[in-house]
Amino acid sequence: MSYSENPYQYKSDAAVGNWGNIAAQAPASERTDFIRKTYLHLAGAVLAFIGLEAILLQTSLGDQLFQLMAGSRYGYLFIILGFIAVAYISEMWARSATSVGMQYAGLSLYVVAESVIFLPLLYMASKTMPEAIPQAAAITAVLFGGLTAIVFVTGQDFSFLRTFLMLVGLASIVVVIWAMVTGHPLGLFYISAMILFACGYILYDTSNVLHHYRIGQHVAASLALFASVALLFWYVLRLLMSLNRR
């Protein structure tokens, strides 16, 4: 087995051979094309997510999921655990070195899963504070643009953040479980910390696009970026809604 420069990617020698050079070491034209494809796929995933949410909010599914979460202390935890499983499968498919169709299936599955996970929150926001949704989208776009610019302008490799981000992610799950068991609400401090956590992942994933993904892995790269953007949007929206209730 060989370990590629991408810290998330363990592949056999044959599988790695199916990809091109690491983007940072590829000719300028190939690197530019890879980056362009990555962000075009990210834009497509975001548009697909918006379209799915617009459709789902017209159905009763949002209300049903909201009632499920509101009626059970552990409803949200079950949804999160299910989503983690789907995310793992999606990323594994998106990193397929042998099937382009499998890569797109992974990205599509992830977008659909995110749409379902977000539905109760967006349903509640649309009923109580509809203006928060476009506000959260705008703030997310500005933060993502700024963080992306930092990476591209400085060329900094933020892969050193991986262990720290994994530990913070694990700690956040423990905090969520503790809050559900004790009935203690997650306050503004937790939400603010998770916004910083999401920003850290955007720096990390963006630097991976420049330094660690290989030419041809634009679908997997776009999935990672989409996941970070969605996480940021989730907590920015929760922050705006929490502030509105004060």
C-alpha positions in Angstrom: 0.0 0.0 0.0 1.2 3.6 -0.7 0.2 6.8 1.1 -0.4 9.7 -1.3 0.3 13.3 -0.4 -3.4 13.7 0.3 -3.7 12.9 4.0 -7.2 11.4 3.5 -6.2 9.1 0.7 -4.9 5.6 1.1 -4.7 3.7 -2.1 -2.9 0.8 -3.7 -0.1 1.5 -6.1 -2.3 0.6 -9.0 -5.2 2.8 -7.9 -2.9 5.8 -7.4 -1.5 5.2 -10.8 -4.9 5.9 -12.4 -4.7 9.5 -11.3 -2.5 12.2 -12.8 0.2 14.1 -11.1 -0.4 16.0 -7.8 -2.0 19.3 -8.9 0.9 21.3 -7.3 3.4 19.4 -9.5 1.4 19.3 -12.7 1.9 21.7 -15.6 0.2 25.0 -15.2 -2.4 24.3 -17.8 -3.4 21.0 -16.2 -3.4 22.6 -12.7 -5.6 25.4 -13.9 -8.0 23.0 -15.6 -8.2 20.9 -12.4 -9.0 23.9 -10.2 -11.6 25.1 -12.7 -13.3 21.8 -12.8 -13.2 21.5 -9.0 -15.0 24.8 -8.4 -17.4 24.3 -11.3 -18.5 21.0 -9.6 -18.7 22.8 -6.3 -21.0 25.4 -7.9 -23.1 22.6 -9.4 -23.4 20.9 -6.1 -24.5 24.1 -4.4 -27.1 24.8 -7.1 -28.4 21.2 -6.8 -28.7 21.6 -3.0 -30.6 24.9 -3.4 -32.9 23.3 -6.0 -33.6 20.2 -3.8 -34.3 22.3 -0.8 -36.7 24.5 -2.7 -38.6 21.4 -3.8 -38.5 19.7 -0.4 -39.8 22.8 1.4 -42.9 22.6 -0.7 -43.7 19.2 0.8 -44.6 18.0 4.3 -41.3 16.3 4.8 -39.8 19.3 6.5 -42.5 19.5 9.0 -42.4 15.7 9.6 -38.6 15.8 10.2 -38.9 18.9 12.4 -41.6 17.1 14.6 -39.4 14.0 14.8 -36.4 16.1 16.1 -38.6 18.1 18.4 -40.4 15.1 19.8 -37.3 13.0 20.6 -34.3 14.0 22.6 -32.1 11.7 20.4 -33.8 12.3 17.1 -31.1 14.8 16.0 -28.3 12.4 17.1 -29.8 9.6 15.0 -29.9 11.9 12.0 -26.3 13.0 12.5 -25.0 9.4 12.9 -26.9 8.3 9.8 -25.4 11.3 7.9 -21.9 10.4 9.0 -22.4 6.9 7.5 -23.7 8.4 4.2 -20.8 10.9 4.1 -18.3 8.1 4.5 -19.8 6.1 1.7 -20.1 9.2 -0.5 -16.5 10.1 -0.1 -15.4 6.6 -0.7 -17.4 6.5 -4.0 -16.2 10.0 -5.0 -12.6 8.8 -4.6 -13.1 5.9 -7.0 -10.1 5.6 -9.3 -11.8 3.2 -11.7 -15.3 4.6 -12.3 -16.2 8.2 -13.1 -19.9 7.2 -12.6 -19.1 6.1 -9.1 -17.4 9.5 -8.3 -20.5 11.4 -9.4 -22.8 9.0 -7.5 -20.8 9.8 -4.4 -21.1 13.5 -4.9 -24.8 13.2 -5.7 -25.6 11.0 -2.7 -23.8 13.6 -0.4 -25.8 16.5 -1.8 -29.1 14.6 -1.3 -28.1 13.6 2.2 -27.2 17.2 3.0 -30.6 18.4 1.7 -32.4 16.0 4.0 -30.3 16.9 7.0 -30.8 20.7 6.4 -34.5 20.4 5.8 -35.8 20.7 9.4 -33.5 23.7 10.1 -34.5 25.5 6.9 -38.2 24.6 7.6 -38.0 26.2 11.0 -36.1 29.2 9.7 -38.7 29.7 6.9 -41.5 29.8 9.5 -39.8 32.0 12.1 -37.1 34.0 10.5 -37.1 33.7 6.7 -34.8 36.6 6.2 -32.1 34.6 8.0 -31.7 32.2 5.1 -30.4 34.6 2.5 -28.4 36.4 5.2 -26.7 33.2 6.2 -26.0 32.4 2.6 -24.4 35.8 2.0 -22.2 35.6 5.1 -21.2 32.0 4.1 -20.3 33.2 0.6 -18.2 36.1 1.9 -16.3 34.0 4.4 -15.7 31.2 1.9 -14.5 33.7 -0.7 -12.2 35.4 1.8 -10.7 32.1 3.1 -10.2 30.8 -0.4 -8.4 34.0 -1.4 -6.1 33.6 1.6 -5.0 30.1 0.5 -4.6 31.1 -3.2 -2.8 34.3 -2.5 -0.4 33.0 0.2 -0.1 29.4 -1.3 0.0 28.2 2.3 -0.4 24.5 2.9 -2.9 24.0 5.8 -2.7 20.2 5.9 -1.1 20.5 9.3 -4.6 21.4 10.6 -5.9 17.8 10.0 -5.2 16.3 13.4 -6.5 19.4 15.2 -9.7 19.5 13.1 -10.3 15.8 13.7 -10.0 16.2 17.4 -12.3 19.2 17.4 -14.8 17.3 15.3 -14.8 14.4 17.8 -15.1 16.8 20.7 -18.1 18.5 19.1 -19.9 15.1 18.7 -19.2 14.4 22.4 -20.7 17.8 23.3 -23.8 17.2 21.2 -24.3 13.8 22.9 -23.8 15.4 26.4 -26.3 18.1 25.6 -28.9 15.6 24.5 -28.4 13.4 27.5 -28.5 16.2 30.0 -31.0 18.4 28.2 -28.6 21.3 28.3 -29.0 23.6 25.3 -26.0 24.3 23.0 -25.3 28.0 23.4 -23.8 30.8 21.3 -20.3 29.8 22.4 -20.6 26.3 20.9 -22.2 27.7 17.7 -19.4 30.3 17.3 -16.8 27.7 17.9 -18.3 25.5 15.2 -18.2 28.4 12.8 -14.5 28.7 13.4 -14.2 25.0 13.0 -15.9 25.1 9.6 -13.6 28.0 8.6 -10.6 25.8 9.5 -11.9 23.1 7.3 -12.3 25.4 4.4 -8.7 26.5 4.7 -7.7 22.8 5.0 -9.7 21.6 2.1 -8.8 24.5 -0.2 -5.1 24.0 0.5 -5.5 20.3 -0.4 -6.9 21.4 -3.7 -3.6 23.2 -4.4 -1.2 20.9 -2.8 -2.5 17.3 -2.3 -5.2 16.3 -4.7 -4.2 14.7 -8.0 -5.3 15.7 -11.5 -8.6 13.9 -12.1 -9.8 14.1 -8.5 -11.9 17.2 -9.0 -15.1 15.4 -8.0 -13.7 14.3 -4.6 -12.2 17.8 -4.1 -15.5 19.5 -4.8 -17.3 17.1 -2.4 -14.8 18.1 0.4 -15.3 21.8 -0.3 -19.1 21.4 -0.5 -19.1 19.6 2.9 -17.2 22.5 4.5 -19.3 25.2 2.9 -22.5 23.4 4.1 -21.1 23.0 7.6 -20.4 26.8 7.7 -23.8 27.7 6.4 -25.5 25.4 8.9 -23.9 27.1 11.9 -24.1 30.7 10.5 -27.8 30.1 10.1 -28.1 28.7 13.6 -26.2 31.7 15.0 -28.6 34.2 13.3 -31.6 32.4 14.5 -30.2 32.2 18.1 -29.5 35.9 18.1 -33.0 36.6 16.9 -34.5 34.8 19.8 -32.6 36.9 22.4 
